[in-house]
């Protein structure tokens, strides 16, 4: 006499998802992605601009420490690199901090060098990033970010 499987044993043979269930999940995930991704994409440039402002603030703090130790800011030709290693051109600092004031010369989020001018047109120094296009001026994503601009 053949034994008829009970409800529990019958379910063991059908473990898993049906093709229809998998397709429903894929459609739902696709809809969610279509709603969320466009909102996240617009935030990328805003995040880069915020990161640039923070990096400029970090460089400004390092410049303040450099001035406290040495009595002057690095000159334009010494660039921001003067905060990483003691400059060998121009006015050489006598009390340069061992290890420097920054770990490395920062680049803006678009991979460009910051523009450093000392003395600056807007104060003791000016620090600028030329934005996404890397060219002075511009609007929107290409707008410059400057140390003297209010945030």
N, C-alpha and C positions, 0 to 999 in steps of 0.2 A: 504494500500500500504506500502510495506516494504521499509525502507529507506536504501540506500546503503551508507556505511561509507566512509567518505572522506579519503584522503591519510593520514592526520594528525591523525585521529581516528584509522585507521588501524595500524599505528606504535605504538600506545599505547599498543596494545595487544601483541606486539613482543618486548617489552623492554628487554634488557639483551644481553648476549653474547651467541653465539652458541658453541657447544662442540668443533667444529673445531677451532674456534678463540681462545678458552682457551688452546687447545693443542698446537697451534702455539706459543703462549706466553710462555708456559712451556718449550718448546723446545729451544726457544731463551734464556730464563733465564738459562737453563742448559748449553748451549754453553758458555755463558758469565762466568758462575761459573767455568767451566772447564778451561777457559783461565786465569782467575784472581786468583783463589785460590792457585795454585802451586807457583805463584810469591809471595804471601803473606806468605805462610808457611815457606819459606826459610829465611824470615826476622825475625822470632821469636828469633832465637839464636843470631843474630846480635844485636837485641834490648836488649837482656839480657846482652850481653857483654858491650854495651854502658851504660846501667843502672849501671852495676858494676863499671865501671870507674868513673861515676858521684858520686856514693856512696863513693868510696875511696877518691875522691876529697873533699867531704863534711866532712869525718872523718879527713882528713888532716887539713882542716880549723879549725875544733874543737880542734885538737891537738895543733895547733899554738896558739889559744886563751888560752888553758890550760897552755901552756908554758909561755905566756905573763903574766898570772896571778900568776903563781906559780914558775917559773924559771926552770922547768924541765918537761920532758915528763913522762907520766905514765910508770911504769915498765911493763915488759912482763906479770908477774903474776897478775897484776892489770887489764890487758886486756882493751879492748875498753869500757867496762862497767864503767871505771873510768871517762868517759866523760858524763855519765848519772847520776851517784851518786858518792859522795866523797868516795874514797877508804879507807878502814879500815885496810888494810894490807900493808906492805912495807912502803915506804916514804909517809906520809900523808900530803897533800897540806894544807897550812895555809890560802891561799886566794882563796879557791874554790868558784866559782861563784854560787850564789843562783839559783837553778833550773837546774844546770848542763850546759853542753855544747852541748848536743844532747837530743832530746826528748826520744829516745829509742835506745837500742843497735840494730844496723842494721844487717840483714842477707842478704846474697847475693841473687840474683834472683832465685837461685836453692834451697834456704832454708837452706844453710849452714852458719856457723859462719865464719867471716873473721879471718884470722890468723894475729895477731899483735905481733911484736917482737921489743923490745926496750932495749938496743941499737940494731940497725939492722945491717945487713951485708952490706947494701947499703946506709947507712946514719944514722941519729939519730933514725929512726924507719923504719920498713918494714911492709907493709900491703899487704896481698895477699888473693885472692879468688882462690880456686882450680878448678874453672870451673864447668861444668855440672856433671862430675863424682865425684867431691868432694875429689879427690885424687891428691896429688902433682905430677906435671908433666903432660904430655899428649899433644895431638895435636888437632887442629881443635876446636870443641865445648868443648873438655875436657882440653884445654890449660889453664894454670894458667894466672891470670890477677894480675899484681903486681904494687905497687905504684911507683916503680923506673923505670918501663919500659916506654919508650917514646910512646906516643899515636899516 
